[in-house]
Amino acid sequence: MGIFNKSKKEENTDEFHRDYGVFSNIGYILKAFARYKKSLFFLLIAGGIAGASMSYIWSFIGKLVIDMIERQAGSADRDITPLLWLVAGAVAVELVFLCVNNISAQKLNVGFTYIRMMLVKERIAKTLSMEYETLETPEMLDRLQKAKRATNGDWQGVQGMMTYMQTMMTYVVSVVVSTVIMASFNPWIILVVGILSVIQFLFFDYIRKKDKKEMWDAMMPHWRKLEYMENVTTDFSYAKDIRLFGMRSFLSKRQKKVYDKELEHWWKSRQYWVWNTLFSHGIAFIRNIIVVGWLIWSVVNNGLSIGNFTLYFASSMAFSEAAMQVLAAVAGLKERSAHTDDFRSYMDIPIGDESAETIPIPEAEDYMFTFENVSFRYKGQEKYALKNINITLSPGEKLAVVGLNGAGKTTFIKLLLRLYDVTEGRILLNGTDIRSFDRAEYFRMFAPAFQDVTVFAFPMSENVSMSEPFNTDKDKAEEMLRSAGLGEKIDSLEKGVDTELLKVLYDDGVDLSGGEKQKLALARALYKDSKIIVLDEPTAALDALAEYRLYQSFDGMIGKKTAVYISHRLSSTRFCDRVAMFAKGEMVESGTHEELMELNGEYAEMFRVQAQYYVEDKDVILSEGVTENG
């Protein structure tokens, strides 16, 4: 067991968490240096040597000066020129070390920040690659929170570990030099100081473990709540509701409750470190008494010269300081290493079944999807969200999936898109289980438009292409936006499709209304030009009549492509080939609009209730053949 090893009691029970240890994490950081900025290796070494040399140069110069003065005290020729040259040379050397130390420190600080930013980039790429189902679980959100905390700030997590590596390099050189000097005087001094420093470190490490358990680990779920509350109270999108519903006092109390919980943990954490500070000062006092007493005894009894007294005294103090700093750096490394464990553990979480072999999606003119006895249950839930679904989506077919809220429509779409994998049964694409295909390649088959439209702080054209500027066809993006009903909006904007959306990055950014956002989502689906179109209630912000007209127009634009329309309103069903009615997680009816109306079941009842919303005047009903009497 070394000081770098973790105790059994400290091991994390999280199945995805791994305790790598300090040496492994140092190696991980050094590999990051090699990937992104190799010059940091040279800067670490140069800075360490220069920083350590500055600690000792005047110890040697002091001894030499005193020795020269003693020699000349009894001499008739008292030439101080050599003494002046010695001092001038020492000043020049110190200035060189000072410049090297400061330059390397500044460049290392910038370099460490750059490495941290690159690791943040890796973390973001990892998050974006993770399975949707896995990422949204509370457990995974906590792991992500830990990984984010490990890459935030200069002195915490991975950058803190780099900083302590820099500190340790300087003090290790100091310890080596002072050990050589002190060993020539009395090796026992080194042993005594070393033992006291180890005692100090062991207490520090005990406090560190207590603090990590009480603060870092215990606070992870709380920090997620804190982040949410801070977002709610600072995000402009919540502002209208907060004001109109008079939520300010309510939210303030909720936020204070969250802060009080954090304060409680911080107070306990600070108490631990107060005890550590008192203990450290006590050990340092005992250590200094022993070293100084030993040197004074040697002067009185062993004839230690004043010059050597100066050298050994300065060296012993430097050794004590360096030894204490090395062990403190070790403790700091262990603490930051634990945070780095959190980051690496998150980065090592497998993305799906990485060992499973995938096959390419076969090239075909037409694609058919078949749900065979498909059931699905969300993680941690006993009740099935979908149960025993059997349905086929034929090539070129337009399927309307309808039902009340909570019927299972969106879950059905998530399974079709493979954002989730089925709990039971299977989904086939041209006879092959979709789990056999590469997930990213499978995603490319679909052009979706969702009810909750995400708008990015990009130009409008890139919000349609969802790609880089050099991969964006602006003319095509504008055509799709106009087809989706945003022509007047584009014409009203000075920069047209080059207009920045949102006011996050640009002051002249434009915010879209709810209906405009949903038309933007339809334009995205058209632009992607995939083989299957999926519309998951993307027009919910429109009124029923506008929704019906937009669906009619959109249906004409997608032509003979396969399409799935999800809605709790029935404006899409009249031009779809088939309707699937969902209720309580089951498909209760399936057939054409006419067949289901003739069946006179749940669909017919729902359609008659909604028919009134598609009336342009009292005598015309857009839903063809349905009178006010049903």
Secondary structure, 3 states (H helix, E strand, C coil): CCCCCCCHHHCCCCCCCCCCCHHHHHHHHHHHHHHHCCHHHHHHHHHHHHHHHHHHHHHHHHHHHHHHHHHHHCCCCCCCHHHHHHHHHHHHHHHHHHHHHHHHHHHHHHHHHHHHHHHHHHHHHHHHHCCHHHHCCHHHHHHHHHHHHHCCCCCCHHHHHHHHHHHHHHHHHHHHHHHHHHHCCCHHHHHHHHHHHHHHHHHHHHHHHHHHHHHHHCCHHHHHHHHHHHHHHHCHHHHHHHHHCCCHHHHHHHHHHHHHHHHHHHHHHHHHHHHHHHHHHHHHHHHHHHHHHHHHHHHHHHCCCHHHHHHHHHHHHHHHHHHHHHHHHHHHHHHHHHHHHHHHHHHCCCCCCCCCCCECCCCCCCCCEEEEEEEECCCCCCCCCEEEEEEEECCCCEEEEECCCCCCHHHHHHHHHCCCCCCEEEEEECCEEHHHECHHHHHCCEEEEECCCCCCCCEHHHHHHCCCHHHCCHHHHHHHHHHCCCHHHHHHCCCHHHCEECCCCCCCCECCCHHHHHHHHHHHHHHHCCCEEEEECCCCCCCHHHHHHHHHHHHHHHCCCEEEEEECCCCCHHHCCEEEEEECCEEEEEECHHHHHHHCCHHHHHHHHHHHHHEEECCEECCCCCCCCC
